[in-house]
Amino acid sequence: MRVTGFTRPGLVGPVMLLALAALLGGCGSAGPATPAASSITSTWPPLPAGPCADDQENRYVAEIFDVAPVQTTTYTDSLQVDVYRPAQDPASCRVGIVWVHGGGFTQASRDGTAEQAWGAALARRGYLLASIDYRLGTGAPFSLDEASTDPKDQAVVDDAIADARSALAWLVTNADDLGVDPDRLAVGGTSAGAMIALGAGLTAATGTRPCTIVSIAGDLDPTWVGDRPPATLLIHGDADQLVPYDNSVDARAALIEKGGTAELVTIPGSGHEITGPPTDELIVPTARWLRGHAAAGCG
């Protein structure tokens, strides 16, 4: 992994983005299998004791829990959310994450294989992850750049961002029932979902603003970025031919220019396949970032 920066290449064409749906289209309604919590060597000290009692050693970075049965509910209108949480967790509340699937703004769903894997991986580390559906467009997948020149596609992007903002508000409103700390929220996603997460996190209303954003192979509209944006982790393969790597280079620069904290983790030689079921190369830096920029408090 490395942090680098280059200039941004041209737009991603619709033919290339059709392949995105194939990468992200695997869905299933069943929850992930629940393996036993792993045996680990202590390397991370506990958080300071607080009202949530989520100060277990290694919490938020290592697999110290099993995964509770996944619960599905409605978070707004007819849109559903799958809730992943740690089993037998002594904490009364924990970091809550809104997770947004990819699919070129027209395909896939909250319960794809990649989303199940992310939900289980982060629940084992002590997070609550809410994998959401959102309003999809029709037809071929499209890029954020293409949406900027097509009012119909731009409306789809705007609706999706509004839905992700609604999911953040839903976590806050239902924090007690869900066991979420409303002051320690995050939003993240892959590909188009990363773009939606960035749009929602950067434009969220006061009271629902997340501590941090995670973007995996995403892109950013600079008009979303206000002063002092939330801390943002960008992960991208430098061989991505669907959503160019330099999109994240430019996003990092735009966030820093506005006074934000942003880190770009480069996956050398990797393409858009990193938006599929995640490996430790993605999970480990994500969990550590969330621990430092959400679990430890907004800052």
N, C-alpha and C positions, 0 to 999 in steps of 0.2 A: 504494500500500500504506500501511496505517496500523495503529497499535495503539490499540484502543478497548475499552470495557467497558460492558455493559448488564446488565439482569436477565434471567434465563432464562425463556423461554416454556414453553408446555405440551408434552406428549409428542408424539412423531411417530407418527402412526397407521399401521397396516399397509397401508392402501391407498396412502399416499404412498410407503411403503418398497418397494412392488412396483415402482415406477418405478426404484428404485435398481438392481434386478437388470438392468433394460434398459440402464441407463447403464454397468454394469460387466460385463455378461455376454459381451462379445465376446472369444472365446478362439481361440487357434490354436497349433499345436504347433511351427511353424517359428520359428526365432530371427529377430531383427531384421536388416535389412540393415546392412552395415558400411561407412559412408562413410569417406572419408579424414579424418584428423585436421585440424581447422581451423587456419588461420593466425591467431595471436593477438598482441596487444600485451601485453607483460609488465606486470602490475600487482600481482602478489602475489609476495613474496619466498619463497625456498624455506624449508622447515622446517629446523631445526637437523639436522646430520648425525647419523644414528643407525644402529642395527644393521639396520634394514629397508632402508636406502638408498633411501628414498622422498622424497628431498629435492630433487626436480626443481622448477625454477622454474615457478610457476603450477599445480603439481599440486594436485589435489582441488578446484579452482575453475574451471578452463578445460579445453576439449577439446584435450588434447595427445596422445591415444592413439586408435588404432582399437580395435574390439571383437573380442576373441577368439571363436572358435566357442563357442556356449552349450553347456554340459555339464549333463546331467540325471542325477541319482542319487537314491538313497533316503537320507533322513536319520533316519528312525525308523519302525519297523514298515513299513507299506506307503505311507507318505507321501513324496512326491518333492519335489525342489528343483531349480530351474534356476539355474545358476551363471554369472553374467556377470562378466567380468574384462577388464582392459586387455590388448591384444596387444602383444608385444615390449616388455614392461615391464622396465626394469632393476632394479626393486625386488625384494628377496627376500621381503618381506611388506608388507602394506598394510592399510588400514582395511577391516573386514568389516561388511556391513550385512545383517541379516535383513529382508526386505521381505514384507509381508502384504497380500494382495489384499482388496478389498471384496466386497460382494454380500449384505448383510443377514444374514450368518451362515448362509445356506442355498444360495448360488449362486456362480458364477464359479470361477476356478482360477488357479494360479500363472502360467499362460502367456497370459493375456489381453493384448490390445493395449496397455493402459495399463502393465501390468507389464513387457512387452517394452520399451516406451519408457523407463520408469524405469531398467531394467537397463542399457540401452545408454547412456543419458545419463550415468549415474554411472560406468559402466565407462570411458567416454571421458575422464573426469576423474581416473581412477586408482584408483577404489574397486573392491572386489569386492562384488557384490550377489547375495544368495541369496534368490530368490523362491520362497516355500514354498506347498505345499498344506497344508491342515489339515482336521480333521474338521468336516464341515458338518452342519447340521441339515436337517430336511425341511420341506416346506410353504412358506408365504409368508415372505419376509424379515421380520425384526422388529428393533426398536430395543433399545438397552441398557436403557432405562427399562421397556419391555415385558417384557424378560427378568427384571427384578427382581421381577416379580409372578407369574411363571410358572416353576415349578421345572424343567420340561422344557427350556424355552428357556435358563434360567440354566445348566443342565448343559452345553448346547451351547457357550455362551460360555466356561465354565470349561475345557472340553476344548480349545477353540481356543487359549486362553491357555497351557494346558499344552503344546500342540504348539509354539507359538512359543518358549516357554522351552526346549523340547527342541532346537529349531533353534539357539538361542544356544549351548547346551551342545555341539551338534554342531560348530559353528564352532571352539569352544575345543579340543575333542578332536582335531579334524582340522586344526588351524591350520597345521602344517608342510606337509602335503600340499596344502592349499588356497592356501598363501601368504598367510595372514592373521595379523595381529598380535593375539593373544588378549587383549591389554591395551587394545586400541582397537576396540571394537565399538559398533555402533549398531543400533537396530531402528526400523522405521517402516512406515507403510502408509496406505491411503486408506479413509475411511468405516468400515465394520465392521472392516477391516484396521487402521485407525488405533486403534480401540478395543482390538483384540487386542494391538497393539504396545504401547500404554500399559499394559495389564494385565500383559503379559509383562515389559516393561522395569522396571516399578515393583515387581514381586514376584519378580524373578529371584534365584536363589541366589547367595551369595558365590562368586566365581570365574567367574561367567557374567554378572554385572551389566554392562549396556552403559554406555558413557560418556554416551550421549545417545539421545533418542527423538524421532522426527518423526511428527507426527499431522496428516494432511490431512483436514479435514472430519470429525473424529472426536468422541468423547465419552469421559468418564472417570467411573468409579465412585470416589467419594472414599475408600472403604474400601481402595483399592489404595495410597493415598499414605502412605508412612511418612516418617520424618525424613530430611531431606537427600536428596530424590529426585534421579535423574539430570537433567541439564539437558535441557529439552524445548522443541522448536519446534512451535508450533501454527499451521497455516495454514487459513484458513476464509473462504469467501465470505459477505459480510454479507447476501446475499439468498437464502441456502440455506433452502429450504422442506422438505427431507427430514430433514436433521440440523441443527437450528437453530444459527446462528452463536453464540448466547449460551452454548451448551455449551462452546465453547472459551474464552469469557470466564471462565466459572466454573472451568474446568479450570486456567487460568493462575493464578487467585486461590488455588485450593486448593494448587497446587504451591509457590507463593511463600510461602504461610502456613506450610508445613512446611520452609522453609529452602532451597527449590530455586531454580534459575534457569530462568525460562520466558519465552518471547517469543511474542506473538501477531501474526502477519502477516495483515492483513485484505486480502482481494481485493474492492475496492468493486464493488457491483452484480452480483457473480457468485453463482451458485447451486451446486447439487451437481455440476454438470458439471465442476468442477475435479478430480473424482476420475477422469476419463477420461484419455486420453493427455495428458501434461503439456506445458505451454508454458514458455518461459523465465521467465515470471512466477512459476512454481513452482520450476523447476529451479535457478535462480540463487540464491535465498535458501536453499534446502535445501542446495546444495553448499557455500555459504559457512558456513552453520551447522555442517555436519558437519566442515568444515575447522577451524573454531575450537573445536569441542567434542568432537571425536573424533580427527581427524588430529593436532592439536596436543597430544593427551593428555587423559585424564580430569582434571577439576579443578572 
